[in-house]
Amino acid sequence: MSEDAQPGPDDEFRDMLRQFLSGDSEIDPAKLVGAAGLPNDPAFMARLMSQLQAAVSRSGDGIDWSLATEQASGIGSQSAVATAPGTTSALEQAFHVAALWLDEVAYVAELTVAPRLMTRAEWAAATMPVWSQLSEPVADSIADSLTTVLRDQAPEEMREMLTGASQVMRNVGGALFAMQLGQVVGQLSTEVVSGGDVGIPLLDDQQAALLPQNVLAFGEGLDVPSDQVQLYLAVRELAHARLFRHARWLRLHLISSIREFAQGISIDTSRLEELAADFDPSNPEELREAMASGALIPPKTDEQMAALARLETTLALIEGWVDVVTAKATERLPKSDAIAEMVRRRRAAGGPAESAFATLVGLELRPRRLREAAAMWQAVSDAVGGEARDALWAHPDIVPTSDDIDSPTGLIARLTSTEPALDDVDRAIEDLLNDVSDDRPREGDDGSAEEPKA
C-alpha cells in the first residue's frame, strides 16, 4: 500500500469508535450509557448507537440538537393519554374566561395568538430551541474539557490519533449531551402543566399553552372541582405570556442572562483526569455519581454568584408578579387559595427533572426570594394601583431592584412622589448649576476680597 493510501489519525479513530459502538470491543456500551444516566432498554440502546455512529461520521461543527428533540418527544409520547373532547372544550372555555378576568386586574398587552392545548410531545418539541440555547455553553465546555483530558491521559502512541480526531470526539460528546438533555426535557414534559410553568419563556413570543393531561394530574388529590383548577391555571399561564408580550425586552434579557451565567461555567478538569485515570468500564458507578452530583462543575466564582443574584431577582420579580395578578383575578373562585397553596408547594419541591437540569447545566429553575417579590408587588398594588404597578415593566431601567424587594417603602415613595425624579444627567446638570451659583459674585461685590470687619 502506498504512503498516500495509509489511513490517517482521523480514520483510525473513527474505526476504533465504530468498533466500540458496534459492540465488538471489550467495553460494553450499555454500561457507559447507564453511567451517563440514560435508560438502558433495548430500543433506546439501538437508537442511541445509531445516532452516535451518525455523530462519528458528521463533519460539521456544533451539536445536533435534533437528537435531544427526538429523545424528549419520544419520552413525552410514551405515557400520552388522549384528551377527551369534554376536557378540550372546558380548557378552551377556561382560557376565554381567564382573559376576561385578567383584563380587569392587569394592564399589560393582550396576546394576538390564540392559546394552545398541547400534548407532552408537542411541548417538548416546541420548547427544545430554548432549552438548547440555555444548555449550549455548558455542552461546549464539557466537550472541550473531555477532548483535552482524554488527549492528555492517552498513551503516547495514541496522542497523535486523538489530536487529529478532536472534532470526531466533540461530535460524539455533543451527541451524548444532547441525548441527556432530551431525557431531562422529556421527563419535564410529564410534569409541567403549562408553557410558563418553569418561569422562563420557553415558547414563542405571545404563545400561551396548557397540557391537558398534566392539568388533570395536577388536580388529582385536590378537593377542588376540576373547572376551578382549569380556570386558575389558565389565568396563571395567560398572565405569564402577557407579561412577556407587554415587556418586549424581558424575554431576550432573561435568556441572555441565563446564557451569560452558563458561559461562565467551567468543568473541573482535575476531577475529570482522576476519573479518566481510574475509570473501570465494568464498574461505572463512580462516573454516574460524579455526573449525578454535579461534581464535575466546580463551585461558582464571585462573578457567577453576582450574575446568579441578578438572574434570581429577575425570575423572582416575574413569578411574584404572576402570583399577585393571578390571586387578584381569581378572587371569584371559592377554592383559589387552596390551588395557590398547591402551586407554591409544587414550586418549592421542584421535581426530579428540574434537579437533573440543575445538575446538567448548573442552574436551578426555581428562584429564591419569590415570596418577598410577591409581597413587594402586592404592596405596590395597594399603594398606587395596578396600572402604575404594571407600568414598571415598560423599561429595564425602571423595573424594581433587589433593594426594592428588600424594602418596598422606598419604591412606593418614589412612585407616590409629586416631584419629578431626576436621572443621572439631570442630577449632574443640577450640581453644575449649583456650583456656578455658589461662585457668582454677590450684589455690590467688586470682585476684591471682603475687608475684615473691625
PEGI-V973181 format. One record per backbone hydrogen bond with DSSP energy under -0.5 kcal/mol. NH is the residue of the N-H (numbers start at 1). CO is the residue of the C=O. E is the energy in kcal/mol with one decimal. If there is no record, write none. Layout:
nh: {NH | NH}
co: {CO | CO}
e: {E | E}
This chain:
nh: {5 | 6 | 12 | 13 | 14 | 15 | 16 | 17 | 18 | 19 | 20 | 21 | 22 | 23 | 24 | 25 | 29 | 31 | 32 | 33 | 34 | 35 | 36 | 37 | 38 | 45 | 46 | 47 | 48 | 49 | 50 | 51 | 52 | 53 | 54 | 55 | 56 | 57 | 58 | 65 | 67 | 69 | 70 | 71 | 72 | 73 | 74 | 75 | 76 | 77 | 78 | 79 | 80 | 87 | 88 | 89 | 90 | 91 | 92 | 93 | 94 | 95 | 96 | 97 | 98 | 99 | 100 | 101 | 102 | 103 | 104 | 104 | 105 | 105 | 106 | 116 | 118 | 118 | 123 | 124 | 125 | 126 | 127 | 128 | 130 | 131 | 132 | 133 | 134 | 135 | 136 | 137 | 138 | 139 | 140 | 141 | 142 | 143 | 144 | 145 | 146 | 147 | 148 | 149 | 150 | 151 | 152 | 153 | 154 | 158 | 159 | 159 | 160 | 162 | 163 | 164 | 165 | 166 | 169 | 170 | 171 | 172 | 173 | 174 | 175 | 176 | 177 | 178 | 179 | 180 | 181 | 182 | 183 | 184 | 185 | 186 | 187 | 188 | 189 | 190 | 191 | 192 | 195 | 197 | 199 | 202 | 202 | 207 | 208 | 210 | 211 | 212 | 214 | 215 | 216 | 217 | 218 | 219 | 220 | 220 | 222 | 224 | 228 | 229 | 230 | 231 | 232 | 233 | 234 | 235 | 236 | 237 | 238 | 239 | 240 | 241 | 242 | 243 | 244 | 245 | 246 | 247 | 248 | 250 | 251 | 252 | 253 | 254 | 255 | 256 | 257 | 258 | 259 | 260 | 261 | 262 | 263 | 264 | 264 | 265 | 268 | 269 | 272 | 273 | 274 | 275 | 276 | 277 | 278 | 279 | 281 | 283 | 286 | 288 | 289 | 290 | 291 | 292 | 293 | 294 | 294 | 295 | 296 | 297 | 298 | 298 | 305 | 306 | 307 | 308 | 309 | 310 | 311 | 312 | 313 | 314 | 315 | 316 | 317 | 318 | 319 | 320 | 321 | 322 | 323 | 324 | 325 | 326 | 327 | 328 | 329 | 330 | 331 | 333 | 336 | 339 | 340 | 341 | 342 | 343 | 344 | 345 | 346 | 347 | 348 | 349 | 350 | 355 | 356 | 357 | 358 | 359 | 360 | 361 | 362 | 362 | 367 | 373 | 374 | 375 | 376 | 377 | 378 | 379 | 380 | 381 | 382 | 383 | 384 | 385 | 385 | 389 | 390 | 391 | 392 | 392 | 393 | 394 | 398 | 399 | 405 | 406 | 407 | 410 | 411 | 412 | 413 | 414 | 415 | 416 | 417 | 427 | 428 | 429 | 430 | 431 | 432 | 433 | 434 | 435 | 436 | 437 | 438 | 439 | 440 | 445 | 446}
co: {2 | 3 | 8 | 9 | 10 | 11 | 12 | 13 | 14 | 15 | 16 | 17 | 18 | 20 | 19 | 19 | 27 | 28 | 28 | 29 | 30 | 31 | 32 | 34 | 33 | 41 | 42 | 43 | 44 | 45 | 46 | 47 | 48 | 49 | 50 | 51 | 52 | 53 | 54 | 63 | 64 | 65 | 66 | 67 | 68 | 69 | 70 | 71 | 72 | 73 | 74 | 75 | 77 | 84 | 84 | 85 | 86 | 87 | 88 | 89 | 90 | 91 | 92 | 93 | 94 | 95 | 96 | 97 | 98 | 99 | 100 | 101 | 101 | 102 | 102 | 208 | 116 | 210 | 119 | 120 | 121 | 122 | 123 | 124 | 127 | 127 | 128 | 129 | 130 | 131 | 132 | 133 | 135 | 135 | 136 | 137 | 138 | 139 | 140 | 141 | 142 | 143 | 144 | 145 | 146 | 147 | 148 | 149 | 150 | 155 | 155 | 156 | 156 | 158 | 159 | 160 | 161 | 163 | 165 | 166 | 167 | 168 | 169 | 170 | 171 | 172 | 173 | 174 | 175 | 176 | 177 | 178 | 179 | 180 | 181 | 182 | 183 | 184 | 185 | 187 | 188 | 188 | 209 | 194 | 196 | 195 | 200 | 204 | 206 | 116 | 193 | 210 | 211 | 211 | 212 | 213 | 214 | 215 | 216 | 217 | 219 | 222 | 225 | 225 | 226 | 227 | 228 | 229 | 230 | 231 | 232 | 233 | 234 | 235 | 236 | 237 | 238 | 239 | 240 | 241 | 242 | 243 | 246 | 247 | 247 | 248 | 249 | 250 | 251 | 252 | 253 | 254 | 255 | 256 | 257 | 258 | 259 | 260 | 261 | 262 | 296 | 267 | 268 | 269 | 270 | 271 | 272 | 273 | 274 | 275 | 279 | 280 | 283 | 284 | 285 | 286 | 287 | 288 | 289 | 290 | 291 | 290 | 290 | 294 | 266 | 296 | 301 | 302 | 303 | 304 | 305 | 306 | 307 | 308 | 309 | 310 | 311 | 312 | 313 | 314 | 315 | 316 | 317 | 318 | 319 | 320 | 321 | 322 | 323 | 324 | 325 | 326 | 328 | 330 | 333 | 335 | 336 | 337 | 338 | 339 | 340 | 341 | 342 | 343 | 344 | 345 | 346 | 351 | 352 | 353 | 354 | 355 | 356 | 357 | 357 | 358 | 365 | 369 | 370 | 371 | 372 | 373 | 374 | 375 | 376 | 377 | 378 | 379 | 380 | 380 | 381 | 385 | 386 | 387 | 388 | 389 | 390 | 391 | 395 | 395 | 401 | 402 | 403 | 407 | 407 | 408 | 409 | 410 | 411 | 412 | 413 | 423 | 424 | 425 | 426 | 427 | 428 | 429 | 430 | 431 | 432 | 433 | 434 | 435 | 436 | 442 | 444}
e: {-0.7 | -1.2 | -2.3 | -2.5 | -2.6 | -2.4 | -2.2 | -2.6 | -2.7 | -2.2 | -2.0 | -3.1 | -1.7 | -1.4 | -2.0 | -0.5 | -0.7 | -1.0 | -1.3 | -2.4 | -2.0 | -2.0 | -1.4 | -1.4 | -2.0 | -2.8 | -2.3 | -2.0 | -3.0 | -2.8 | -1.9 | -2.2 | -2.8 | -2.2 | -1.8 | -2.0 | -2.0 | -1.3 | -0.9 | -1.3 | -1.5 | -2.0 | -2.5 | -2.3 | -2.9 | -2.7 | -2.0 | -1.9 | -2.3 | -1.9 | -1.3 | -0.8 | -1.3 | -0.5 | -2.1 | -2.4 | -2.1 | -2.4 | -2.1 | -2.0 | -2.0 | -2.0 | -1.6 | -2.4 | -2.7 | -2.0 | -1.4 | -2.4 | -2.5 | -1.9 | -0.8 | -0.7 | -0.6 | -1.2 | -2.7 | -2.6 | -0.5 | -2.6 | -2.3 | -2.3 | -2.2 | -2.5 | -2.0 | -1.0 | -0.8 | -2.0 | -2.9 | -1.4 | -2.3 | -1.9 | -2.0 | -0.5 | -0.5 | -2.5 | -2.6 | -1.9 | -2.6 | -2.4 | -2.5 | -2.3 | -2.9 | -2.2 | -2.2 | -2.9 | -2.7 | -1.8 | -2.3 | -2.6 | -1.1 | -1.7 | -0.9 | -0.8 | -0.5 | -2.4 | -2.7 | -2.0 | -0.9 | -1.0 | -2.1 | -2.3 | -2.2 | -2.2 | -2.8 | -2.8 | -2.1 | -2.1 | -2.2 | -2.6 | -2.1 | -2.1 | -2.7 | -2.5 | -2.0 | -2.1 | -2.9 | -2.4 | -1.9 | -2.4 | -1.9 | -1.2 | -2.0 | -2.5 | -1.9 | -0.9 | -1.7 | -0.5 | -1.4 | -2.0 | -0.5 | -2.0 | -2.2 | -0.7 | -0.6 | -2.4 | -2.3 | -1.5 | -2.3 | -1.7 | -0.8 | -0.6 | -1.6 | -1.7 | -0.7 | -1.6 | -2.6 | -2.0 | -2.5 | -2.4 | -2.1 | -2.3 | -2.2 | -2.3 | -2.4 | -2.6 | -2.3 | -2.5 | -2.8 | -1.9 | -1.5 | -1.6 | -2.7 | -3.0 | -1.3 | -1.9 | -0.6 | -0.5 | -2.1 | -2.7 | -2.4 | -2.5 | -2.0 | -2.1 | -2.4 | -2.5 | -2.2 | -2.6 | -2.5 | -0.7 | -0.9 | -1.6 | -3.5 | -1.5 | -2.0 | -2.7 | -1.9 | -2.2 | -2.8 | -2.4 | -2.2 | -1.3 | -0.6 | -2.4 | -0.6 | -2.3 | -2.7 | -2.2 | -2.2 | -2.8 | -2.1 | -0.6 | -0.5 | -1.5 | -0.8 | -1.5 | -0.7 | -0.7 | -2.5 | -2.1 | -2.4 | -3.0 | -2.1 | -1.9 | -2.3 | -2.8 | -1.8 | -1.9 | -2.5 | -2.5 | -2.4 | -2.2 | -2.6 | -2.8 | -2.2 | -2.3 | -2.4 | -2.2 | -2.6 | -2.5 | -2.4 | -2.0 | -2.5 | -1.8 | -1.0 | -1.6 | -1.5 | -2.0 | -2.7 | -2.2 | -1.7 | -2.3 | -2.3 | -2.5 | -2.5 | -2.3 | -2.5 | -2.4 | -1.9 | -2.0 | -2.1 | -2.2 | -2.3 | -1.9 | -2.4 | -2.8 | -0.5 | -1.7 | -0.6 | -2.1 | -2.6 | -2.3 | -2.0 | -2.4 | -2.3 | -2.2 | -2.4 | -2.5 | -2.4 | -1.7 | -2.8 | -0.6 | -1.6 | -1.7 | -2.7 | -1.4 | -0.5 | -1.3 | -1.6 | -1.6 | -1.6 | -0.6 | -1.7 | -1.9 | -2.4 | -1.1 | -0.7 | -2.7 | -2.2 | -1.9 | -2.2 | -2.1 | -0.8 | -2.3 | -2.2 | -2.3 | -2.5 | -2.7 | -2.3 | -2.5 | -2.1 | -2.2 | -2.2 | -2.3 | -2.0 | -1.6 | -1.0 | -2.2 | -0.5}
